[in-house]
Amino acid sequence: MTILTARAHAKVNLHLGVGDAREDGYHELVTVFQSLSLHDDLEVELLDQSTAEGSIVRSLSVTGLGAPAVPTTPDNLVWKAIDMATELHRSQGGAPLPMIDIRLRKGIPTAGGMAGGSADAAAALRVMGQMASISTADLLPLAARLGSDVPFTLLGGTMLGTGRGEQLVPLLSRGTYHWALALNSAGLSTPKVFHTLDDMRAARPDMARAGDIKELSAALLSGDPHEVAKYLANDLQAPALSLLPQLRRTLNAGETAGALAGVVSGSGPTVAFLCESAEQAVDVADYVLDTGVATSVAVAEGPAGGAELVG
Ligand code: C5P
């Protein structure tokens, strides 16, 4: 029996500057991504039967954190990623591929602002890269079609993202950063958070904006988490707080516990606290959980890699 296992890493945005809405509904972003050790695992079993048409996916099952909220149908980004790569392979005259059963083990919160679904899709692309000999360069356009965060989760590390977030340039970063993560089972819809930001800006055109990334880039080069903490910024934090006001208490609790800084991760509701050490991250996570301002907590370090085959 052949099983391929791919690891999907979560991300946090150290900086998320959101511009105006474009014609296509997306917003121009200037963002700095960091991949985290927090991950999902995608196990793909290659069956004896192969097929030259239709989906190669026979089944998809999901276990672990928040599993009941994750679709196990062709709507799942994992399934879409497999179908898209299969189509590319067939369009290039590739041989019939084996049918597959997919088992996804979740460790990344669903709808948590940590690119869990995107990372799963990136892991699925890595598996297809192996099964159908597709290069990273050829996987990247598929990744961009699947979602704005999929290209970054494919590559990982520390990167500047522009456009929808899919145009990537590596950023120099020294050191390892320790995070405490406050998870919230409420979940937030990414489109809703972006729309709320548009509405807030329409009502208050002078609302503060995240600005440029000059200081953050210099701080990342220094490798000093105290410096990096000064420049964490997220334009989606204000709309996320307006949709889930209790996140303010979560932010306060982490800072009371001694975190260097806290920021809503992406479109939320996960709150990420940058800490000065792995030990402090555990202390902050414990405090936040005890205070009752998070559904669950996790610790992670970054930068990690991108989606990768393991084992
Ligand atoms: O690209 P993805 O499908 O992950 O994006 C989900 C939603 O987030 C989009 O439909 C859009 O509402 C919002 N979004 C945005 N601008 C971006 C990225 C995402 O408005 N740059």
Boltz pocket constraint, residues with backbone or C-beta under 6 A from the ligand:
constraints:
  - pocket:
      binder: B
      contacts: [[A, 25], [A, 26], [A, 27], [A, 28], [A, 29], [A, 146], [A, 147], [A, 148], [A, 149], [A, 163], [A, 164], [A, 165], [A, 190], [A, 191], [A, 192], [A, 194]]
      max_distance: 6.0
